[in-house]
Amino acid sequence: ACFRLLCSLLIPALFLSGILCVCLVVLLWGIRLWIQQRKKQLTSAEKDGKRPLLVAFFHPYCNAGGGGERVLWCAIRTLQKKYRNVTCVVYTGDRDAAGEEIVEGAFRRFNIKLTHPVKFVFLEKRYLVEASLYPHFTLLGQSLGSVFLGWEALLKCVPDIYIDSMGYAFTLPLFKYLGGCRVGCYVHYPTISTDMLSVVRNQDTRFNNAAFITNNPLFSKFKLVYYYFFAFMYGLVGSCSDVIMVNSSWTLNHILSLWRAGACTSVVYPPCDVQTFLDIPLEDEKSTAEYSIVSVSQFRPEKDHPLQIRAFAKLLKEKRLGQQPSLKLILIGGCRNQEDEERVNNLKHLCEELGVSNNVTFRINIPFEELKRHLAEATIGLHTMWNEHFGIGVVECMAAGTVILAHNSGGPKLDIVVPYEGHTTGFLAENEDNYAETMAYILSLSPEKRLEIRENARRSVHRFSDQHFEETFLLSVEPLFK
């Protein structure tokens, strides 16, 4: 009787599920055909009758001044140089700036001059990917938000080739299966990593793991299940990419373990404008009354600027005991939105609390020439992000001739601040005491010893040049153009 009852319930349920699946497939296929029809209506042929190949980059914050934006503009310049019949499109949410202003900003900030015009598709729903909109389940919220933002982008312009250049992997299946595009991505930082899973598993308190969760075993277990579910979904959407580019060995290891698509994954180091910084003359240090320590990174929580300020305050406290040259900390970075601006105000309050306001300067969204000048004058280049995916700022500091002090993890540890031909290229640290001690040690070295380290660092950074990026980028994206 039980078996008969089970069959009477199960068979209709399976039949209904089958019908729903068929309806869903038909619906998705219908949407795909409609989008293809829309594509024909939206695109027009050139004078010679040939339709240009549309290559679209999904970069909602293309007017920000970070390393990710430098990759975007270098990638566009590279494609413009290589392919004649290509029109580059950028999906952006920067509606407060005109296309010409954005291109001008790329030249002013990064010294990148494009050879042909770029088409901008301005998106209205960028707020859907803002972290502030999702106080809880932020990763899932932003990822689902990116799908809606991607849908808006797809409706406004259907490209032939789609490249996610900002880390919104959930848009990849949308453009591949509904848009009928060949898809690629450049991964700066995995949305979720095995390190993040271990932070929750070990109940560590970090900027992305609040204390009330770490103190409650039930909350920690729930968050771990949520993270594992999200990692599975992230692996699923990422693996549908035809071409996967990652920016460092650290990112490669995580993407290989999550996406399991080794055959189409390659490391493409981000382009650092090393030549411009190498043009700064590397002179012997002149006797100076002041040493400057410079940090170059966007004002985001993971960059851990509070650690820089606390370590600097500790260094000043110890230095005051002896008659030493005065020290200055210069924090250079980009602010993307009001959240970042509030973060800067909080950092200024921290400086006041620690009594170092007079020794700390903030330089926000500055022109490239000013950045260059600060790095030319600096003695130490400072970086504090835990598990930084790569670290363009670290490379720039080394190329400019500062003695780098970076975090002992991620890209700086695995790819950048590594011995070159057996010689020291910089230093690594992990916590407040480490940083303060190492800064004091660097300042205690003779100018000749510092010059030797600076020269080694400079020689080691050629592998991160624009030219090297262009070669590896073109090699990686080639399958998309076949």
Steps between C-alpha positions, in 0.01 A plus 500: 500500500786735592682415175184568296450832680864595437468416128175696470675808644844455340398437137286818466776700679765373256269564204433856623874561557572380146238735354640794704857422382387487135311830546810660655724380213249628241476834686879541516536402134229753409681774697827410324335526154338831600838637617668389175226681304553806717874483428434524123281805556749676730816448292568662165756419231804717421544681164669193346198287590680315780362510850765572763564236762361627831722422799328606823666542841278483807654755737234690701765718671719578198563858616660391831874537530607151608715226351195325355425808290859509373455140379177602322653792308816308412289208373294736280813672366654158424193382303482830310864460396462136394155482338375751244138388468426512875285747692559500874199553725510573874196433720528753782289647777700827507210712377641814663774522233489522121687243289765758399560585868546131588755451218677821602505376861666175388774703331542737795513224764672216316682664208300280257411653163240310294542492120127477414173614662326277753125449518355543851177334609380678813316278750237635739486214750857502631365546853405130484867402536577743784599313817309754714171369353562158659593530870461118524578232238704763318674258260174342388320836482768664287526195274123487438505879455770460234269263306230773482764759408636260236148455361467879464837505321400215267173671404681825418779343293552138388872444432679225306761458772433571867779549754427543870793712615382575853414169664126462438512130406122455532456705181699244292221239444257785421711626207607152388168317497247782451719747312669235287838667560847356533593583858822566686596648834792661676496402867668747735373334814272197550161611638544219753825318572609195695670747739162657576357156571786427742449838677135403573589137580766610752269772642750782433380860525576692179348794307270248325426288808341693787578425866137409584526216244840371617376497861195288416565139382149473348541822296847385390365164378214670316741745334729211403208316329406825323863550385525142370172542311622829354840349406317219314284752308805719431686199359202414282465845338875554466563170324278603205760759393681424171812689609609563859784739582627541855737762630736298723609160626287549812184567297585211265510248788158611628330516159634156403361348820160676468433511124691185394562631147877469476505454119379857434662674802823698481692756707510845341687737731326840511672778306700727722634817344848401612682692225358835613617429854834362384558836330526656847876541557627268773738728682693463820296629791577857593527577870146590590315630802191298410425146380169423332316166504246465219201266463322463163163318508128571475322585825324166540468301828716207386796733433528538879608865525442496880791251530724746312405786731541294821837362390614850403387637838701225672804587287469871587472419870825301489676754279425788738735342751798594283597799286379375161386673178125568501268248335193549282239243387325581171186297421423517128186337360177517307155556650219334301198614700370654821580182693869539409489869599355408841780245535757777441331715769518207744871463421552870571326454838733205572800727427364754750446230765857376458640854489660467156277736297787742435711218354235339277383644167209372288517546122178387328439448124819681410641545146767258379778762508440569869504126578833476318645792698399352837654161411820665374544672837400205722740277691256219583201369300236352734237232432289319762224298331475137616495264201520780243420329172788672320604851604557752218582764762777273631655471152472878443676571828782261408535644148506855636790412728342479846593221739180294507345362819201282407275246669646151530220330300333480160652655188775704672631185672465257204566718195642844575719545809709193422882481470632602160812312391548414866481861623251673733232707325300615804349395831183325627313535832178373660392705799533839668823413685655338189427805289631749758819295555565452127444869422746588776748244357469642143557853630804380699672360188775699335396696185735270301324184625159651426617594149610140438152367599331766284711405197421127544126581526512709184668228299239245614188690386548484122280185494204718605530752216224615261679321215504167685128542582415569135677183383343269760154662475486459119617140530227425757205668320593357156243212527220759533585651160514170305 
